[in-house]
Amino acid sequence: MTETSIPRAEQSLDEEETATLAVDGDDTEDDDTEADDDTDTAVSGARSKKAVGEGDLFRQSEIAADYVEGLLDILDYDGDIDELVSAGRPMVEVVGERLQNLVGQRGATLEALQELTRLAVFRQTGTPSRLLLDVGGYRANRRKELAAVAKNAVEKVKEYGEPVRLEAMSAFERKCVHDVVNAMSGVASESEGVEPNRRIVVRPAD
């Protein structure tokens, strides 16, 4: 089995941990059909089964934007905050200079901030949120890098006919890779292991 590595994002703050929300993760064997997801959060280990309307989603993004704005004030960071609804989920984007410390090594700090923001939304609405938080365009850039990693793995699988085992990734990163692999013929992907060492194996399709 071939081992491949992933390009590393610039390192800044140490990785933060958040134990406030249970993360119901990721992938093809769970709920990988959801748009763009990294971590499908469940509060107290339960998913919300109730459909959420567009207005409610935008309300979630507004609550999240207010929370993020407060964090930026506390941390003394400047950034423009946009709240929107995209692909059926609330989103908040922070744009500005010198925001890398809010992203952290391979997005670790960003993931922690996202979980805190989702918790803030839950506390006001009582509904688990699939809010996606992005800072400085990190997620868009990371998707491009991961698409290249996925395509490279697919090429190796097709050339040698053997599974390719990727480096451990976050749920967001795994989702990006699964999306690329699943769009290609002759190959399949699956996740193995447990967090924080959960990774993807790309293999020939059955």
Sine and cosine of phi, psi and omega as CSV:
sin_phi,cos_phi,sin_psi,cos_psi,sin_omega,cos_omega
0.00,0.00,0.69,-0.73,-0.06,-1.00
-1.00,0.02,0.65,-0.76,0.04,-1.00
-0.96,-0.28,0.78,-0.62,0.05,-1.00
-0.82,-0.57,0.44,-0.90,-0.01,-1.00
-0.93,-0.36,0.25,-0.97,-0.08,-1.00
-0.91,-0.41,0.60,-0.80,0.08,-1.00
-0.84,0.54,0.66,-0.75,-0.04,-1.00
-1.00,-0.06,0.66,-0.75,0.13,-0.99
-0.98,0.22,0.35,-0.94,-0.03,-1.00
-0.86,0.51,0.70,-0.72,-0.04,-1.00
-1.00,0.09,0.63,-0.78,0.07,-1.00
-0.62,-0.78,-0.97,-0.23,0.00,-1.00
-0.93,0.36,0.44,-0.90,0.11,-0.99
-0.90,0.44,0.42,-0.91,-0.03,-1.00
-0.90,0.43,0.75,-0.66,0.02,-1.00
-0.99,-0.12,0.49,-0.87,0.05,-1.00
-0.92,-0.40,0.62,-0.78,0.14,-0.99
-0.77,-0.64,0.87,-0.50,0.01,-1.00
-0.97,-0.23,0.21,0.98,-0.10,-0.99
-0.97,0.25,-0.49,0.87,-0.02,-1.00
-0.82,-0.57,0.56,-0.83,0.13,-0.99
-1.00,0.09,0.74,-0.67,-0.02,-1.00
-0.99,-0.11,0.82,-0.57,-0.02,-1.00
-0.96,-0.28,0.96,0.26,-0.26,-0.97
-0.67,0.74,-0.99,-0.13,-0.96,-0.28
-0.18,-0.98,-0.97,0.25,-0.85,-0.53
-0.90,-0.44,-0.17,-0.99,-0.10,-0.99
-0.90,0.43,-0.60,0.80,-0.04,-1.00
-0.99,0.17,-0.11,0.99,0.02,-1.00
-0.93,-0.37,-1.00,0.00,-0.10,-1.00
-0.67,-0.74,0.82,0.57,-0.14,-0.99
-0.99,0.16,0.03,1.00,0.02,-1.00
-0.99,0.12,-0.16,0.99,-0.05,-1.00
-0.97,0.25,0.59,-0.81,-0.15,-0.99
-0.90,0.44,0.83,-0.56,0.30,-0.95
0.91,0.42,0.27,0.96,-0.28,-0.96
-1.00,0.10,0.44,-0.90,0.13,-0.99
-0.97,-0.26,-0.93,0.37,-0.03,-1.00
-0.76,-0.65,0.88,-0.47,0.02,-1.00
-1.00,0.04,0.99,-0.12,-0.17,-0.99
-0.96,0.27,0.63,-0.78,0.13,-0.99
-0.78,-0.62,0.80,-0.60,0.02,-1.00
-1.00,0.08,0.74,-0.67,-0.07,-1.00
0.84,0.55,0.49,0.87,0.11,-0.99
0.97,0.25,0.20,0.98,-0.05,-1.00
-0.85,-0.52,0.64,-0.77,0.07,-1.00
-1.00,0.00,0.50,-0.86,0.09,-1.00
-0.99,0.14,0.80,-0.60,-0.01,-1.00
-1.00,-0.09,-0.13,0.99,-0.09,-1.00
-0.99,0.12,0.73,-0.68,0.04,-1.00
-0.90,0.43,0.64,-0.77,-0.01,-1.00
-0.92,-0.38,0.78,-0.62,-0.04,-1.00
-0.98,0.22,0.23,-0.97,-0.02,-1.00
-0.86,0.52,-0.67,0.74,0.01,-1.00
-0.89,0.46,-0.65,0.76,0.03,-1.00
-0.91,0.41,-0.62,0.78,0.02,-1.00
-0.90,0.43,-0.67,0.74,0.01,-1.00
-0.92,0.40,-0.57,0.82,0.07,-1.00
-0.88,0.47,-0.65,0.76,0.06,-1.00
-0.87,0.48,-0.68,0.73,-0.01,-1.00
-0.91,0.41,-0.57,0.82,0.04,-1.00
-0.92,0.40,-0.70,0.72,0.04,-1.00
-0.87,0.49,-0.70,0.71,0.00,-1.00
-0.89,0.45,-0.67,0.75,0.00,-1.00
-0.89,0.46,-0.66,0.75,0.04,-1.00
-0.89,0.46,-0.66,0.75,0.00,-1.00
-0.91,0.42,-0.71,0.70,-0.01,-1.00
-0.90,0.43,-0.63,0.77,0.04,-1.00
-0.87,0.50,-0.66,0.76,0.06,-1.00
-0.89,0.45,-0.65,0.76,0.05,-1.00
-0.88,0.47,-0.69,0.72,0.00,-1.00
-0.88,0.48,-0.63,0.78,0.04,-1.00
-0.90,0.45,-0.70,0.72,0.01,-1.00
-0.89,0.46,-0.67,0.75,-0.05,-1.00
-0.99,0.11,-0.09,1.00,0.00,-1.00
0.87,0.49,0.74,0.68,0.11,-0.99
-0.93,-0.37,0.58,-0.82,0.07,-1.00
-0.98,-0.22,0.69,-0.72,0.04,-1.00
-0.17,-0.99,0.54,-0.84,0.10,-0.99
-1.00,0.07,0.71,-0.70,-0.07,-1.00
-0.91,-0.41,0.82,-0.58,0.06,-1.00
-0.91,-0.42,0.75,-0.66,0.11,-0.99
-0.92,-0.38,0.66,-0.75,-0.05,-1.00
-0.38,-0.93,0.13,-0.99,0.13,-0.99
-0.86,-0.51,0.81,-0.59,-0.04,-1.00
-0.67,-0.74,0.73,-0.68,0.03,-1.00
0.80,0.60,0.61,0.79,0.08,-1.00
0.97,0.26,0.41,0.91,0.04,-1.00
-0.56,-0.83,0.51,-0.86,0.03,-1.00
-0.96,0.29,0.56,-0.83,0.01,-1.00
-0.66,-0.75,0.52,-0.85,0.15,-0.99
-0.74,-0.67,0.78,-0.62,0.02,-1.00
-0.88,-0.48,0.75,-0.66,0.05,-1.00
-0.94,-0.35,0.84,-0.55,-0.05,-1.00
-0.85,-0.53,0.72,-0.70,0.02,-1.00
0.19,-0.98,-0.06,-1.00,0.00,-1.00
-1.00,-0.07,0.43,-0.90,0.10,-0.99
0.81,0.58,0.75,0.66,0.01,-1.00
-0.96,-0.28,0.08,1.00,-0.10,-0.99
-0.86,0.51,-0.52,0.85,0.01,-1.00
-0.90,0.43,-0.36,0.93,0.05,-1.00
-1.00,0.09,-0.14,0.99,0.05,-1.00
-0.99,-0.10,-0.75,0.66,0.03,-1.00
0.98,0.21,-0.02,-1.00,-0.02,-1.00
-0.92,0.39,0.88,-0.48,-0.01,-1.00
0.79,0.62,0.57,0.82,0.10,-0.99
0.98,0.20,0.23,0.97,-0.07,-1.00
-0.89,0.45,-0.69,0.72,0.00,-1.00
-0.93,0.37,-0.63,0.78,0.04,-1.00
-0.87,0.49,-0.67,0.74,0.02,-1.00
-0.89,0.46,-0.65,0.76,0.02,-1.00
-0.90,0.43,-0.69,0.73,0.03,-1.00
-0.89,0.45,-0.61,0.79,0.03,-1.00
-0.89,0.45,-0.68,0.73,0.01,-1.00
-0.90,0.43,-0.65,0.76,0.04,-1.00
-0.90,0.44,-0.63,0.77,0.00,-1.00
-0.93,0.37,-0.65,0.76,0.05,-1.00
-0.88,0.47,-0.61,0.79,0.02,-1.00
-0.91,0.41,-0.63,0.78,0.04,-1.00
-0.88,0.48,-0.64,0.77,0.04,-1.00
-0.91,0.41,-0.69,0.72,-0.01,-1.00
-0.88,0.48,-0.64,0.77,-0.03,-1.00
-0.90,0.43,-0.50,0.87,0.00,-1.00
-1.00,0.01,-0.50,0.87,-0.10,-0.99
-0.96,-0.30,-0.40,0.92,-0.09,-1.00
0.97,0.25,0.15,0.99,-0.02,-1.00
-0.88,-0.48,0.80,-0.60,0.09,-1.00
-0.84,0.54,0.68,-0.73,-0.09,-1.00
-0.92,-0.39,0.60,-0.80,0.11,-0.99
-0.98,-0.18,0.49,0.87,-0.01,-1.00
-0.79,0.62,0.68,-0.73,0.10,-1.00
-0.93,-0.37,0.84,-0.54,0.03,-1.00
-0.96,-0.29,0.75,-0.66,0.07,-1.00
-0.79,-0.62,0.57,-0.82,0.00,-1.00
-0.77,-0.64,0.82,-0.57,0.07,-1.00
0.86,0.50,0.44,0.90,0.02,-1.00
0.94,0.34,0.33,0.95,-0.06,-1.00
-0.86,0.52,-0.72,0.69,-0.10,-0.99
-0.91,0.42,-0.66,0.75,0.02,-1.00
-0.88,0.47,-0.69,0.72,0.01,-1.00
-0.92,0.40,-0.63,0.77,-0.02,-1.00
-0.92,0.39,-0.59,0.81,0.04,-1.00
-0.86,0.51,-0.65,0.76,0.01,-1.00
-0.89,0.45,-0.69,0.73,0.02,-1.00
-0.89,0.47,-0.70,0.72,-0.05,-1.00
-0.94,0.34,-0.51,0.86,0.08,-1.00
-0.88,0.47,-0.65,0.76,0.03,-1.00
-0.92,0.40,-0.66,0.75,0.04,-1.00
-0.88,0.48,-0.71,0.70,-0.02,-1.00
-0.89,0.46,-0.70,0.71,-0.01,-1.00
-0.90,0.43,-0.61,0.79,0.05,-1.00
-0.90,0.44,-0.67,0.74,0.03,-1.00
-0.90,0.43,-0.66,0.75,0.02,-1.00
-0.88,0.47,-0.68,0.73,0.01,-1.00
-0.87,0.49,-0.66,0.75,0.01,-1.00
-0.92,0.39,-0.65,0.76,0.02,-1.00
-0.89,0.46,-0.69,0.72,-0.01,-1.00
-0.93,0.36,-0.54,0.84,-0.03,-1.00
-0.97,0.25,-0.68,0.73,-0.12,-0.99
-0.96,-0.26,-0.24,0.97,0.03,-1.00
0.95,0.32,0.31,0.95,0.00,-1.00
-0.86,-0.50,0.47,-0.88,0.02,-1.00
-0.89,0.45,0.52,-0.85,0.08,-1.00
-0.89,-0.45,0.83,-0.56,-0.05,-1.00
-0.98,-0.20,0.87,-0.49,-0.04,-1.00
-1.00,0.06,0.25,-0.97,0.04,-1.00
-0.92,0.39,0.41,-0.91,0.04,-1.00
-0.84,0.54,0.66,-0.75,-0.06,-1.00
-0.69,-0.72,0.30,-0.96,0.16,-0.99
-0.96,0.28,0.22,-0.98,0.02,-1.00
-0.88,0.48,-0.63,0.78,0.06,-1.00
-0.86,0.51,-0.71,0.70,-0.02,-1.00
-0.92,0.40,-0.65,0.76,0.01,-1.00
-0.89,0.45,-0.66,0.75,0.01,-1.00
-0.86,0.50,-0.67,0.74,0.01,-1.00
-0.88,0.47,-0.68,0.74,-0.01,-1.00
-0.93,0.37,-0.71,0.70,0.03,-1.00
-0.82,0.57,-0.68,0.73,-0.03,-1.00
-0.86,0.51,-0.66,0.75,-0.02,-1.00
-0.94,0.34,-0.73,0.68,-0.05,-1.00
-0.90,0.44,-0.68,0.74,-0.05,-1.00
-0.92,0.39,-0.30,0.95,0.02,-1.00
-1.00,0.06,-0.04,1.00,-0.05,-1.00
-0.93,-0.36,0.55,-0.84,-0.03,-1.00
-1.00,0.08,0.47,-0.89,0.11,-0.99
0.99,0.12,-0.02,1.00,-0.02,-1.00
-0.68,-0.73,0.33,-0.94,0.06,-1.00
-0.58,-0.81,0.33,-0.94,0.03,-1.00
-0.74,-0.67,0.49,-0.87,0.06,-1.00
-0.51,-0.86,0.39,-0.92,0.01,-1.00
-0.98,-0.21,0.50,-0.87,0.04,-1.00
-0.63,-0.78,0.36,-0.93,0.04,-1.00
1.00,0.05,-0.01,-1.00,-0.01,-1.00
-0.83,-0.55,0.40,-0.92,0.02,-1.00
-0.88,0.48,0.60,-0.80,0.07,1.00
-1.00,-0.04,0.29,0.96,-0.05,-1.00
-0.95,-0.32,0.41,0.91,0.02,-1.00
-0.97,0.25,0.69,-0.73,-0.09,-1.00
-0.61,-0.79,0.15,-0.99,-0.02,-1.00
-0.96,-0.27,0.62,-0.78,0.18,-0.98
-0.91,-0.42,0.83,-0.56,0.08,-1.00
-0.99,-0.17,0.78,-0.63,-0.09,-1.00
-0.65,-0.76,0.26,-0.96,0.10,-0.99
-0.88,0.48,0.63,-0.78,0.02,-1.00
-0.93,0.38,0.54,-0.84,0.02,-1.00
-0.94,0.35,0.00,0.00,0.00,0.00
